[in-house]
Amino acid sequence: MPTPHNEAKLGEIAKTVIMPGDPLRAKYIAENFLKNSKLINQVRGMYAYTGTYEGKEITVMAHGMGMPSMGIYSYELYKFYEVENIIRIGSCGAYQPELKLFDIILSEKVFSEGNFALTFNNDNCHIVEASQELNTKIIDTAKETGISLVQGTTTCMDCFDLYATDINQFFSRIPQNIHPIVAEMEAFALFYVAQTLHKKASCLMSVVDIVDSGPVKQTVSTSERQNGLNHMIQLALDSAIKI
């Protein structure tokens, strides 16, 4: 049952979907980690592939940038393609001094000052939790495979954090009982759509920027963003086969 944004047929998408933002990252994962992968969507260049990993059918599909894009793709996957689990894998900017480049972050809950929930569901909601079931599987898998994982509250922004004119003012508006460790742009929409449709979602991220009181202290190159996140990808896939 194709949608305006997805040409895949019902049954071509697995129950568990790994979602990077970048379509080329989806292609990279399909070509380097999946067996017998098949391109099932390329509408708007938002590539989706279904193949097998360790014998389990997995779909990897890009979600684009920002909450509106994530909201569209996650909603359609859950609502029209019978997807049960989505693990977002992406990049983030770190705002805690102990974090390092390429640290892997698992979001426990995510804060947004935006109005995605209000517009989508007439709900004045600004914080939503990940699936505890999926997060537990990811945590257990990380321990089994020796991958270091940082867990915490994250924040989801309506703009790229490095382009905000005064990021400190943004953080000053966050309620005092919420202490986000990193910033990204999609997880709130994913978690909220999953919650609304009674599905499951998690978000893994790799640190690609470290910000210190406004200016960027450390960052990685575009090519490193594209191909340097293999530990996170491996963790997501190794977790997915246990779902």
Protein Blocks (a to p, Z undefined) as FASTA:
>chain_A
ZZfkbcbdehiacfbdcddfblklmmmmmmmmpghiacfbfghhiacddddeehiacddd
debeajklmmmmmmmmmmmnopabdcdddddddfbfkbcehiacddfbdcdfbfklmmmn
opacfbdcddfklmmmmmmmmmmnopacddddddddfbdfklpmblmlmmmmpcfkbccf
bdcfklmmmmmmmmmnopacddddddfbdceehiafbdcdfklmmmmmmmmmmmmmmmmm
mZZ
